Amino acid sequence: MRLKSVKLTNFRGYQDTTVIPIDEAMTGIVGRNDFGKSTILEALAIFFEADGAKADKNDINCFQLEAGANKFEITCVFDELPDALILDENVKTTLADELLLNAEGCFEIIKVFKATTSGKPDKTYIRCQHPEEEQLNNMLGLKMAELKKLGKDRGIEEKVADKRVASLWRKAIRDASQPLNLIETLLDVDKGLSVEGKSVWTKIQDQLPTFALFKADRESSDGDAEAKNPLQQAVKEAQTSLQSEISYLEEQIEQSVLDVANRTLAKLREMAPELANELKPRFKDKPKWTFNFTLDGKDGIPINKRGSGVRRLILLNFFRAEAEKAVSGANRKVIYAIEEPETSQHPNYQIMLMRALLELANQDNRQILVTTHVPALAGLIPVEGVRFVARNGNVPIIKMPNDLVLKEAAESLGILPETGMERAKGVVLVEGKSDVTFLRHTTAILKDAGHVAVSLDDAMIVPLQTGGSGNVKHWVTHKLADDLGLPWCVFLDSDIGGSPEQVKSIQKRKAEVEAQNRPFYSTRKREIENYLCADLIKEQSGAEVTFTDICDAKKIIGNAVGMKPDDVIDRFWPSMSATKIIEQSIYNDNGVEKSELVELTKKLTALVE
């Protein structure tokens, strides 16, 4: 399941009901301090019952409390629903078949909390289109004997293929009762599900995403392990990925113990039948699989007792490692919520963390939520994922991205375009500083050698780094180019051979740029680092490197020479001669050899012709 939206009703600063749509990949909640950004993440932590997250009686909106309200709600809406659920005896059903979807075809869970109590919700509801008829509006809450009686009363007993399976009885009863008059219903998962049926709710909950909140270091609690130790989340993910095996093991243990209990009762029945008939074996609680994991440093000091800078540095590298991990076949999504990733970190590390999160968000089974008010980070958030928190008086309001909202957000947070526009006749938007070095040197050296007529500088075309191809900073820069009436284009790495998600993201940007009738160019090789000459690297550093056109040359070279991969181009590309540039960019076009970078230079400089 994918989190589609969260609704807050009378929760802290949010009065009445406020809907916050959640992007399928990365949602960036931006705005000024104390406007209600962190409230959204903390509401989700309470909803998903993340470790240490509990509702408090002070969480109710104070104005609504004064007006007589005594409850607040946290609601989550999900789409991308599972194709099948197994609720009864390994027989598949669906949420739609069980009539558990709302009017939009989504799965909606409402948790209601009393203002006078703390902790768990007072009520949990499923908002769904459910039958109005009294006998049909609570079939998930009927015991098997009650279902069979209802089925027999309706004459459908012979239509039930396996009379041991409750979901088959429910389906047959619904089929025989068509057309059903469906109305919006708040199905109480406690009262609406019987003792037997509570397992239905448990199995549905097992399909929900897992959630982890990494908070800014505001409190000094040493026990806040979930927020301070990301590796404990790895334990949860491992358990989730092995849930089918765990469930099977639990069933085997349960059957073995019940077999012993039943044989014991059988023997007891021989001696005291009345006593034996009074007894019924059952497990009081499901087993709890608990594993606590941490990293201990010098003198055995755990992560959550180290300095905030150390904890955040570990968090940064946890997400970098997660971004590189190929996860396939996982049915449950993982939602990572990160509050103010800039906390206690050097600006370079802040950017590294945000880029790791962006890469992680491109994976199909991940959703990222991040709050920030730092311009450098806010500028990297993909435009479609921006949720700008503003205020109407004292009430927070959520604004979705459009040109006016993005302008307001950029001005509010101080997100600025790159400099250099004052002399530009055209603009080529690139991702980062290495691309600027790459294009300026390439076009200048090829021009000096006579392979092209003009360089970018000659044509007064300014390469501007935006931090990404579809983020707020990109929007700010190309909107400025639009406003100035300048022609502009986009140049990006193709990332071919990298993660399929990133390649897909590049193709999406290509379509968006070309839809605006703007040129889009990407490398034939994976990245600009793949055009470097191995002999040049050996000559200048002594390191021997081997890489192909589609492998991660940036990382290979960086590791070999002992430098940050992001600095590789700045270190070596200025030494590339025109001959080497042409050799490294030769490709075959229908039997004709061409130099990709010569062709690219001609296309870029033609922007202002």
Secondary structure, DSSP 8 states (H G I E B T S, - for coil): -EEEEEEEEEETTEEEEEEEE--SSEEEEE-STTSSHHHHHHHHHHHTT-TT--B-GGGB-HHHHHTT--EEEEEEEEES--S-EEEETTEEE-TTTTT---TTS-EEEEEEEETT--BS-SEEEEEEEEE-STTTTTGGG--HHHHHHHHHHTT-GGG-S-TT-HHHHHHHHHHHT-S--EEEEEEETTTSS-TTTHHHHHHHHTTS-EEEEE--S----TT-HHHH-HHHHHHHHHHHHTHHHHHHHHHHHHHHHHHHHHHHHHHHHHH-HHHHHH-----SS----------B-GGG-BGGGS-HHHHHHHHHHHHHHHHH----S--S-EEEEEE-TTTT--HHHHHHHHHHHHHHHTSTTEEEEEEE--HHHHTTSBGGGEEEEEEETTEEEEE--SHHHHHHHHHHHT----S-GGG-SEEEEESSHHHHHHHHHHHHHHHHTTSSS--TTTTTEEEEE-SSSSBHHHHHHHHHHHHHT--EEEEE---TTS-HHHHHHHHHHHHHHHHTT--EEE-SSSSGGGGS-HHHHHHHH-------SSS-HHHHHHHHHTS-GGGHHHHHGGG--HHHHHHHTEEEETTEEEEHHHHHHHHHHGGG-
